[in-house]
Amino acid sequence: MEALFIGHAYIDVTIVAPAIPSGDDKTVADDYAVSFGGNAVTAAFAYAKLGGKPDLLATQADDWLGRMFEDMARSYRVTLHERKVSRSSLSLVIPNNGKRAILRMRDDKHLHPFPPLNVGAAKVLHLDGHQQDAALHYAVQARKNGTLVSLDGGAVRGNTDELLEFVDVAVVAERFCEQMERTPSEVLHVLRAKGVKVGGVTMGERGMLWFEGSGPEEHLPALPVPKDLIVDTNGAGDVFHGAYVWAYAQDPNAPWSRHFRFARAASAHAIQHLGNEAKLPAVAEVLETAARYGDPIQGIMTR
């Protein structure tokens, strides 16, 4: 196993429409996309598109949406480890002027315990906080094995505080800070106190605040993608996570500044495309995006 991702799987339906009908009205959408969804799930697919071979522990149902998801995983050579639920989860995503509205239908009532997996050889374990029991179990195992544990902190969840004890890299969203009622800088202090080695707060078009080790707080600005080229920001953060996990797996000794710059360019590529699948960049597209917006990245090694 090269890298294990644990999360909750969705099918995302992304719709671009001039207006959302109400009452008995009807309208015709301008465009749409159907793809996989979910934080760690999308990160796993991004990792695969970049050339990695991820394992994914995700919720899965025996219905036609579940079979669609299985086909998606197979086409990207994502090794899927199923945790059964009764119904597949669905997200309706509506991009709007650099923001996005999301309506989720989620079944997170697991029918069985999480499956036993051998993570001993994994370079990275990436979590998004879903499947809290599995996330904590495998984080503990990864810490014992010396495997890097990465957390996408999109929100504060039931066992986030306990989970952080076993996390090496935590990149959280502004929503996480709001739930903690702290500023991004204050949250970085919390992460340091928990023993997190690399911490960050993503802030959309305002970039990211982050630290590595005992180093100072740094600001990584967003790449200057023109507003008229921004199509859909949903999932861009998940691509960011998948890209830095991939960059770390290629060269664990490289500084995190380079991993994050690579991920930033991957995210800048992502926001220019509709739907999660179209967002996924190949390595050449990441490097081209970085160079186009003034941050050429050298020394990225591919297998």
N, C-alpha and C positions, 0 to 999 in steps of 0.2 A: 504494500500500500504506500503510495506516494504522498497523498494529502487527503484528509478526511474532512468533509463539510457536513454539518448537522443543522437541519432547519425544517421549516414547514413549507410544503409545496403548494403552489397555486397554479391555476391556469389564468393568465392575465388577458383580458380583452380591452385593448386601448382604442379609444374612439375620439376622432377629431370631428366636431360638429359645430355648425354656426350657432346652435342653441340646443338646449336640452328640453324636450317637450314635456308638458305637464297636462294634467286633465285628460282630455280625449284627443289631444293633438298628435300629429305625426311630423317627422322631419327626416331628411336624408343626410347621413353623415358624409363628410368630405373624404375621410380616409379611416382605416382601422387596421389593427394588427392583433394577432392571436399568438401567444407565446407562453413559455414557462414563466413562473413568477415566484416570489419569496426571496428574502434577503440572502441567506446562505446558499439557497438554490441557484439564484442568478449568479452569485459569486462563483459557484462551482462550474457553471456553464462558461463563464468568462475565462476561468482558469483553463478549461478544456480548449476553448477557441484559441488561446495563446499557445497551445501545444502541450499542456500538461495532461496527466491521467488521473483525474480526481475520483474518489469514492464519495458517494452522497448518501447519507442516512436521512430519509425524508418520509413524510406521511404519504400514504398511497391508498387509494380506494379501488375496489373492483367495479368500476363503472366506465362509461365511454370516455370521460375526461381523464380518468386514471390511465386508460390504455393510450390515450393521446400523449400523456406525460411520459409513459414508458417508451413510446416511439421517439419522442424528443431526446430522452436520455441516451437511447441506443444510437441515434444518429450522431450525437456528439461524443460517443464513447465514454460517457459518464457511467461508472459502475454504480448501479442503484441498489441500495439496501432498504427494503420496504418496512415501514411501520404502519400497520393497517389502521385505517379509519373507515367509517361507514360510507361517507360521501366525500368526493373531491372538493377542494376549496376553490373558490372563484373570486377574481377581482375585476371590477369594472373601473378602468382608469380613464380620466378625462383631463388631458393636458390643457393648460390655460395660462398664456402669457408668462411662461417660465415657472409656473407652479403646476400642481396637479391635484385634482380631487379623486379620491378612491373610495369605492363602496366594496366592502369585502363580505363574502359569505364563507365562513370558516368552520370546519369540523376538526376540533382538536381533542376529541375524546378518543384516545388511543385504545384499540381493542386488545392489544397485547403489550407485554413489556418490550423494551427496546432490544434488538438482537445483539448477541455477543459478537464483537469484532476484534480482530488482532491489529492493534494500532502500533505495535512495537517498532515497525520500520518506517512509519510515517515521518515526513519532515515537518509537516504542519497540520494542526487541527484548527479548523475555523468554525466558529459558533456564532449564532445570532440570538441566542437566548431562548429560542423555542425548544420544545422537548427538554424541559428543564432537568428532568432526571437523567436523561442520556447525556446532556451537555456536561453536567457536573461529574458524572461517572467517568466519561472519557477525558475530561480535563484533568482529573486526578491521575488517571493512567498515563496521560501524556507527560505530565510533570515528572512522574517516576521514570519515564523512558527518555527524558531529555528532548521531547518533541515540542516545538514552538506552539504555543496556544494563542490564537488570535480571536478577538471578540469584536463583532459588529454590534455596538451598543445603540441600536436604533431607539430603544426604550428601556426604562428600568423595569425589570421583571421580578417575579417572586423570589428568586434565589440569586439575583445579580450580585448582591453584597458578598455572599459565600463564594460564588463562582469567581469573582475577581481575585480571590486568594491564589488561584491557579492560572491566571492569565498573564502572558508575557507582553502581548501587544493588544491594546484596547483603543479602538477608534470609535468614538461615540458621536451621536448627532446632537443638534441643539435641543431637540425634544427631550433627550436624556437630561440635559442641563436644566431645562424648565421643570421637569418632574422632580429633580433634586432641589429646586429653588436655589440654584447657584449659578454664577457666571461661568463661562467656558474656562477662564483661568482658574477659578476655584475648583472646578471639576478636575482639572489637570492635577491640582494639588492633592485631591482625594485619590486619584489614580496612583500617584507617586507613593502616597502613604500606604496603599494596598500592596505595594511591591511591584506594580506594573513597570516593565522596563522601557516600553515605548508607548506613549499615550498621545491621543489627538482628539480634537473636536472639529468635525466638518461643519462648515457654515455656508454651503452653497456658493453663490457668486462672490462671497467674501473670503473664500479660501479655507484654510485650516490652521488652527493653532496646535502645536505639537511639541513634544520633548523626547529626547533619547537619553536614557541613563540619568546621570546627575547634571546633564547639560541644561542650558537655559531654555526657557520657553521661546519658540520660534514661530514665525508666521510664514506660511506657504500660500502666496496669493493664487487665486484661480487664473487659469489661462484666459486671455481676452477674446473669447469667442463672441463674434458680433451677435447682437440680440436677434437679428433677422435670420440667423442660421440655427437658432435654438428651436428645436422641434418638440422635444419631450424629455423632461428631466427625471421622470420616474425611472428608477432602476439604475441611475447613473452612479449613485453611491455604492450599490451592490457591485457594479463593475469595478469601481475603485478598489473595493476590498479584494475581489478576485484577482485584480492585477497586482496589488502589492504582495499578496500571498504567492503568486506565480514568480514575481521578481525575486522574492526572498528564496524560494525553492531553487531558483537558478544559481544564486550566489549569496549564501547565508552570511558571508563575511563582508559584503558591501554595506556601506552606510545606509541607514534608513532614509536619509534625505534623497538618495537615488531611487530607492523603492517607491517612495511617495511621489517623486516627480514622474516616474513611469506611470503610476496609478492615476495621477492628475491628468496626464495626457490621454489615458484610456477613458477617463470620465468625460473629458472634453470632446472626444470622439463620440461618446455615447449620446450626449445631449442633442446631437445633430441628427438623430435617427428616431423613427417611430417604433415603439415596441421593444421588448427586451432582446429578442433574437437579432433584430437589425442593429442593435446597439453594440453587439459583441465585436471587438476589434481583433484582428490579427496583429502580431508583433510589428510588422512593417507599417501598419496603419497607425499604431501608437507612436512609433518613432517619427512618422511623417507629420502627425498632428503636433507633436512636441516641437519639431523644427519649424513648422509653419507659424506657430504662435510664439516663437522666440526663445525656446528652451531646448536646443538639441541635446539629446542624451547619448552619451558615449558608453561603450563597454557592456551593453546588454548582451549576455550570452544566451544562445538558444541551443537546445539539444537537437 
